[in-house]
Amino acid sequence: MTLDLAALVPIILLALHIALAIVAIIAISLRRKPTTAVAWAILIIVLPYLGAVAFLLVGFSRLPRRRREQQREVSEAIRTRTPGLDQVSHRDEWPAWLAGDVLLNESLGALPMVGGNTATLIDDYDGAIAAIIADVDTAERYVHVEFFILTLDATTEPFFAALERARSRGVTVRVLSDHLMTLLYPPRRETLQRLRTMGAEWHGMLPLRPWRGQWQRPDLRNHRKLVVIDGRVGHTGSQNMIQANYGKKKAIARGLRWHEVMVRLEGPVVRELDAVFVTDWFSETNELLPLDTSPVVLTPSRDGEVLDAQIVPSGPSFENDNTLKLFASLIHQAQRQVSITSPYFVPDEAIQLAMITAATRGLLVELYVGEVGDQFFVHHAQRSYYEQLLRAGVRIYLYEAPTVLHSKHFTIDDDVAVIGSSNMDIRSFSLNMEVSVLVHGASFVDQLRAIEASYRASSRELHLAEWSSRPWPQKARDGLARLTSSLQ
């Protein structure tokens, strides 16, 4: 009996297909959420070889072991640098539930809640850059700069000039920006040359240079935005250091302009923000800069109100989804109101359930998002979540085009708020390195509520009847885009 090899080929391929699917399902299911595992399994079963290649490229959501070990090393140094720092706060004025969330953040991110701070919100794009420049011009020892996107253009030229003035005074200038974004946003050569010429030290974050042994999942990026001057003044929030239309041809043609919110900080919390920079600098250079270990004296803010703040770093250098746990807990703890602003709203199941539960409990739950988006799949994926929220009673406001609402913050009740670089989406929760600030203070929440009121004035409210009757082609695009959001 002779074997018909041609007849065996389909059987062998089918067997390999089945074997690959079984191995993939078992491997992918380990330490992954069920929805993520199912999405990957479906892709590999339907498109086995393409799916397998995709998984090998973007299926691993943690940074290499060396980087995770460096994160743990700095976290331990932070915990031991100044004993009792977590007591420098005004916890007797916190809501009863807040202490648990503060402890959660400290356990995950190593940084304590500290008091005696001032915080000023800036929701003007050019004004935020001007405020940073004014503070850089007061620098005496160092300026630490870290942006996801950092480019030299007409808008940012004054910032680079301020760094040059600082260098001419003998101030140390250290700069970090995301390596991949540096390649994608011109003018790369002119930007880096300007930094080198002034004597600033620049490093690209999470470089993709396999020939140097520098490789990880390509879309694991450092999305943080912060500037620290002498450890006494800090800026962080949603804004990159780039022109307001991001220099994108399509954005310019559509008349798009990004709207941002930054926060200027003074007080002990600035040293905590600088600890995030120190951690990232260590990861990219193997140089561990000294942490501030000086005693902290509790002082009231300039307007007399107590303001406590906690820096919350998160990302794939940690073993836990730090901001996801914080955001879900805060929404569940709310007693009266939750107002969320996020340009990319593709929530984890825990966040979606928390918002629905809060609205069902009778709380006022608001979501501010853009009517237009700059990322096709993300924009359509987030639209797929609206109907369920609307049915639960969540009020959704669409910020009118052509502005891209890029701010990232939310308020809880009357005196707790979060602001930073983290979107309310799966990517920010698990794949991007982010930094957020948890703030306790009624005046700060009042500032954010005033900004939220300005959003309402420039938005239209979305209603269930309108949304549920939108054309089927739109629903199909939204649903298909939602499936891609689970491939993480």
C-alpha positions in Angstrom: 0.0 0.0 0.0 1.6 3.3 -1.1 1.1 6.5 0.8 -0.5 9.3 -1.2 1.6 12.3 0.1 -0.6 14.8 -1.7 -3.6 13.5 0.1 -1.8 13.6 3.5 -0.8 17.3 3.2 -4.3 18.7 4.0 -4.6 16.3 7.0 -1.2 17.3 8.3 -2.0 21.0 7.9 -5.3 20.5 9.7 -3.6 18.7 12.5 -1.0 21.5 12.8 -3.8 24.0 12.8 -5.6 22.2 15.6 -2.4 21.7 17.6 -1.5 25.3 17.3 -5.0 26.4 18.4 -4.9 24.1 21.5 -1.4 25.3 22.5 -2.4 28.9 21.8 -5.6 28.7 23.9 -3.7 27.2 26.8 -0.7 29.6 26.7 -2.8 32.7 26.1 -5.3 31.9 28.8 -2.6 31.9 31.5 -2.6 35.2 33.4 -5.0 36.9 31.0 -8.5 38.2 31.3 -11.0 35.9 29.7 -12.1 38.4 27.1 -8.5 39.0 26.1 -7.8 35.3 25.9 -11.0 34.6 23.9 -10.1 37.4 21.4 -6.6 36.1 20.8 -7.9 32.5 20.6 -10.4 33.5 17.9 -7.8 35.3 15.9 -5.4 32.4 16.0 -8.1 29.9 15.1 -9.5 31.9 12.2 -6.1 33.1 11.0 -3.6 30.7 12.6 -0.3 31.8 11.2 -1.0 35.5 11.0 -2.5 35.4 14.5 0.5 33.5 15.9 2.9 36.1 14.4 0.7 38.9 15.8 0.7 37.3 19.2 4.5 37.0 19.2 4.8 40.7 18.3 2.2 42.2 20.6 0.9 39.5 22.8 3.1 40.0 25.8 2.1 43.0 28.0 5.0 43.2 30.4 8.4 44.8 30.0 11.6 42.7 30.0 12.7 41.3 33.4 15.6 43.8 33.7 13.3 46.8 33.5 10.8 45.2 36.0 13.7 44.5 38.4 14.9 48.2 38.1 11.3 49.3 38.9 11.3 47.2 42.1 14.8 48.4 43.0 13.7 52.1 42.9 10.4 51.4 44.5 12.2 49.8 47.5 14.6 52.8 47.7 11.6 55.1 47.7 9.9 53.2 50.5 12.9 53.4 52.7 14.2 56.9 52.0 12.1 59.0 54.5 10.3 57.0 57.1 6.9 58.4 58.2 6.5 60.5 55.1 3.0 59.0 54.7 2.0 60.7 58.0 2.7 64.1 56.5 -0.9 64.7 55.4 -4.3 65.7 56.8 -6.0 62.3 56.8 -8.4 63.4 59.6 -10.1 65.5 56.9 -10.4 62.8 54.3 -13.6 61.0 53.4 -13.8 57.8 55.5 -13.1 55.6 52.4 -10.1 57.5 51.0 -7.5 55.9 53.3 -8.0 52.5 51.7 -7.4 53.9 48.2 -4.3 55.8 49.4 -2.9 52.6 50.9 -3.7 50.7 47.7 -1.7 53.3 45.6 1.2 53.2 48.0 1.3 49.4 48.0 1.3 49.3 44.2 3.3 52.3 43.3 5.5 53.0 46.4 4.6 56.7 46.7 2.7 58.1 49.7 0.0 60.7 50.0 1.6 64.0 51.3 0.2 67.3 52.4 1.1 70.9 52.3 0.8 71.3 48.5 -0.7 73.8 46.1 -2.1 72.8 42.7 -3.1 75.1 39.9 -5.0 73.8 36.8 -4.2 75.3 33.3 -6.6 74.4 30.5 -5.0 76.8 27.9 -2.6 75.0 25.5 -0.2 77.9 25.0 -0.7 79.0 28.6 0.5 75.7 29.9 3.7 75.9 27.9 4.2 79.5 29.1 3.8 78.4 32.7 6.4 75.7 32.3 8.8 78.2 30.6 8.4 80.7 33.5 9.3 78.0 36.0 12.3 76.8 33.9 13.6 80.3 34.0 13.8 80.1 37.8 15.8 76.9 37.8 19.0 76.9 39.8 20.0 73.2 40.0 18.2 71.0 37.5 15.3 70.7 35.1 13.9 67.2 34.5 11.8 66.9 31.3 9.8 63.8 30.3 7.2 63.8 27.4 5.7 61.1 25.3 6.0 63.4 22.3 8.7 66.1 22.3 9.3 68.1 19.1 10.9 71.4 18.1 8.3 73.5 16.3 7.0 77.1 16.3 4.9 76.4 19.4 7.7 74.7 21.4 10.6 76.9 20.3 10.3 79.2 23.4 10.5 76.1 25.7 13.7 74.9 24.0 15.0 78.5 24.4 14.2 78.4 28.1 16.2 75.2 28.4 19.1 76.8 26.7 19.0 79.7 29.1 19.0 77.3 32.0 22.0 75.5 30.6 23.8 78.8 30.2 23.3 79.4 34.0 24.9 76.0 34.7 21.6 74.2 35.3 21.6 70.5 34.6 19.0 69.6 32.0 17.9 66.0 31.6 15.4 65.1 28.9 13.4 61.9 28.2 11.0 61.3 25.3 9.5 58.2 23.9 11.9 56.6 21.4 9.2 55.5 18.9 7.4 58.8 19.0 10.7 60.6 18.4 11.0 58.6 15.2 7.4 59.2 14.1 7.1 62.9 14.7 9.5 65.1 12.8 11.7 67.1 12.9 13.6 64.4 14.9 17.1 65.4 13.7 16.6 69.2 14.5 15.0 68.4 17.9 17.9 66.2 19.1 20.5 68.5 17.6 19.1 71.4 19.5 19.2 69.4 22.8 22.8 68.3 22.1 24.0 71.8 21.2 22.7 73.3 24.4 24.3 70.6 26.5 21.2 68.8 27.6 21.3 65.0 28.2 18.6 63.2 26.1 17.6 59.6 26.1 14.8 57.9 24.2 12.4 55.9 26.4 11.8 52.2 25.6 14.0 52.1 22.5 13.4 49.6 19.8 16.9 48.6 18.9 17.2 44.8 18.8 20.8 44.9 17.5 21.6 46.5 20.9 19.5 44.0 22.9 16.8 46.7 23.4 13.5 45.1 22.4 10.1 44.6 23.9 6.6 44.6 22.6 6.6 47.6 20.2 3.4 49.2 21.4 4.4 49.2 25.1 5.2 52.9 25.3 6.0 55.5 27.9 3.1 57.9 27.8 4.0 60.2 30.7 4.2 63.9 30.6 6.1 65.8 33.4 8.5 68.6 34.1 10.3 69.1 37.5 12.3 72.1 38.4 14.7 71.8 41.4 12.3 69.4 43.1 10.1 72.3 44.2 7.8 72.9 41.1 6.3 70.3 38.9 4.0 70.1 35.9 2.0 67.1 34.7 -1.2 66.2 32.9 -2.3 65.4 29.4 -0.3 67.7 27.2 2.7 66.7 25.0 5.4 69.2 24.1 4.2 69.8 20.5 2.1 72.2 18.5 -1.7 72.0 19.2 -2.5 70.3 15.9 0.3 67.8 16.3 1.6 68.8 12.9 -0.5 66.1 11.3 -1.5 66.9 7.7 -5.0 65.3 8.1 -5.5 67.1 11.4 -4.6 70.4 9.8 -6.9 69.7 6.8 -9.8 69.0 9.2 -9.0 72.0 11.4 -8.4 69.9 14.5 -6.8 71.3 17.6 -6.1 69.4 20.8 -7.5 70.7 24.1 -5.5 69.8 27.2 -5.4 70.3 31.0 -2.1 70.5 32.9 -1.6 70.9 36.7 1.2 73.0 38.2 2.3 71.6 41.6 4.3 73.0 44.5 5.1 71.3 47.8 6.2 67.9 48.9 4.3 66.1 46.1 6.8 67.5 43.6 9.6 65.2 45.0 7.3 62.3 44.5 6.7 63.4 40.9 10.5 63.6 40.5 10.8 60.1 41.8 8.9 58.9 38.7 11.4 60.7 36.5 14.3 59.2 38.5 12.8 55.7 37.9 12.5 56.2 34.2 16.0 57.8 34.0 17.4 54.7 35.7 15.6 52.4 33.3 17.1 54.2 30.3 20.6 55.0 31.5 21.4 52.6 34.4 22.2 55.8 36.4 20.2 56.0 39.6 19.9 59.7 40.5 19.7 60.6 44.2 16.3 60.6 45.7 15.3 63.6 47.9 15.5 62.4 51.5 15.2 65.7 53.3 12.6 66.1 56.0 9.2 67.3 54.9 7.5 70.0 56.9 3.7 70.2 56.6 2.6 73.7 55.6 -0.8 75.0 54.4 -1.4 76.1 50.9 -1.4 79.7 50.0 -5.2 80.1 50.1 -5.3 78.4 53.5 -6.8 75.1 52.3 -5.2 71.8 53.1 -4.3 70.0 49.9 -3.0 66.4 50.0 -1.7 64.7 46.8 -0.3 61.3 45.8 1.6 60.5 42.6 0.4 57.2 41.1 2.8 55.7 38.5 1.5 52.7 36.5 2.5 50.6 33.5 4.0 47.4 32.3 7.0 47.8 34.6 4.7 47.0 37.5 3.1 43.6 38.1 -0.4 45.1 38.6 -2.6 47.5 36.7 -2.2 50.3 39.2 -4.5 52.9 37.7 -7.2 50.4 36.8 -7.5 49.3 40.4 -7.5 52.9 41.6 -10.1 54.2 39.1 -12.4 51.3 39.7 -12.2 51.7 43.4 -12.8 55.4 43.4 -15.9 55.0 41.2 -17.3 52.4 43.6 -16.5 54.6 46.6 -18.3 57.7 45.2 -21.4 58.8 47.2 -22.8 61.6 45.0 -21.1 62.3 41.7 -18.5 60.9 39.3 -17.4 63.1 36.3 -14.9 61.5 33.9 -13.1 63.1 31.0 -11.1 60.9 28.7 -10.3 61.3 25.0 -9.9 57.5 24.5 -12.7 55.7 26.4 -12.3 52.0 25.9 -12.9 50.8 29.5 -12.0 47.6 31.1 -15.0 45.5 32.2 -14.4 46.6 35.8 -14.6 50.3 34.9 -17.7 49.9 32.7 -19.4 47.9 35.5 -18.4 50.5 38.2 -19.9 53.3 36.1 -23.1 51.4 35.5 -23.4 50.5 39.1 -22.8 54.1 40.3 -25.5 55.4 37.9 -27.9 52.7 39.0 -27.2 53.6 42.7 -28.6 57.1 41.8 -25.3 59.0 41.5 -24.8 61.6 38.9 -22.3 60.0 36.5 -21.0 62.1 33.6 -18.7 61.2 30.8 -17.0 63.9 28.6 -15.6 62.7 25.3 -14.8 64.2 21.9 -17.3 64.2 19.1 -14.3 63.6 16.8 -11.3 61.4 17.4 -7.9 61.2 15.8 -7.6 57.4 16.0 -10.2 55.5 13.9 -10.3 52.2 15.7 -10.2 53.7 19.2 -12.9 56.3 18.3 -15.2 53.6 17.0 -14.5 51.2 19.7 -15.4 53.7 22.4 -18.7 54.5 20.7 -19.7 50.8 21.2 -19.8 51.4 25.0 -22.2 54.4 24.9 -25.5 52.6 24.7 -25.0 50.4 27.7 -24.0 53.5 29.7 -26.9 55.6 28.5 -29.4 52.8 29.4 -27.9 52.9 33.0 -28.4 56.7 33.2 -24.9 57.9 32.6 -24.9 61.3 31.0 -22.6 61.5 28.0 -21.4 64.9 26.5 -19.7 65.1 23.1 -17.3 67.9 22.8 -17.9 69.7 19.6 -15.7 69.3 16.6 -13.1 70.3 15.4 -11.6 70.3 18.9 -10.0 67.0 20.0 -10.8 66.8 23.8 -7.5 65.3 25.0 -7.8 66.1 28.7 -7.6 63.2 31.2 -9.1 63.7 34.6 -12.1 62.8 36.8 -13.7 64.1 40.0 -15.4 62.1 42.8 -18.0 63.8 45.0 -16.8 67.2 46.4 -13.2 66.8 47.3 -11.4 64.0 45.5 -10.0 64.2 42.0 -7.5 62.5 39.6 -5.5 64.1 36.8 -2.7 62.9 34.7 -1.6 61.2 31.5 -3.8 58.1 31.8 -6.8 57.6 29.5 -9.8 55.6 30.6 -8.9 52.8 28.3 -7.3 49.3 28.2 -4.1 50.6 26.7 -3.4 53.1 29.5 -4.4 50.6 32.1 -2.1 47.8 30.9 0.2 48.8 28.1 1.4 52.4 28.6 3.5 53.8 31.3 1.4 56.5 32.9 1.5 59.0 35.8 -1.5 60.3 37.6 -2.1 62.6 40.6 -4.7 61.7 43.3 -5.7 65.0 45.0 -7.8 65.6 48.1 -9.0 69.2 48.3 -12.4 70.9 47.8 -10.9 74.0 46.0 -9.1 71.7 43.5 -12.3 69.8 42.7 -14.0 73.2 42.3 -11.4 74.1 39.7 -11.9 70.9 37.8 -15.7 71.2 38.0 -15.4 74.7 36.5 -13.5 73.1 33.6 -16.1 70.4 33.3 -18.8 73.1 33.1 -16.9 74.7 30.2 -16.9 71.3 28.5 -20.7 71.1 28.8 -21.1 74.6 27.4 -19.1 73.4 24.3 -20.8 70.0 24.0 -24.0 68.4 23.0 -25.5 65.8 25.3 -26.0 62.4 23.7 -29.4 60.7 24.3 -30.4 57.1 24.2 -33.1 57.4 21.5 -30.7 59.2 19.2 -27.9 56.8 19.8 -29.8 53.5 19.6 -31.3 54.5 16.2 -28.1 55.3 14.5 -27.5 53.5 11.1 -26.5 49.9 11.2 -23.3 50.5 9.2 -22.1 52.7 12.1 -23.1 50.1 14.6 -21.2 47.5 12.7 -18.0 49.6 12.5 -18.3 50.3 16.3 -18.7 46.7 17.1 -15.9 45.4 14.9 -13.6 48.1 16.4 -14.5 47.0 19.9 -13.3 43.5 19.1 -9.8 44.8 18.3 -9.6 46.5 21.7 -9.4 43.2 23.5 -6.2 42.1 21.6 -3.8 43.2 24.3 
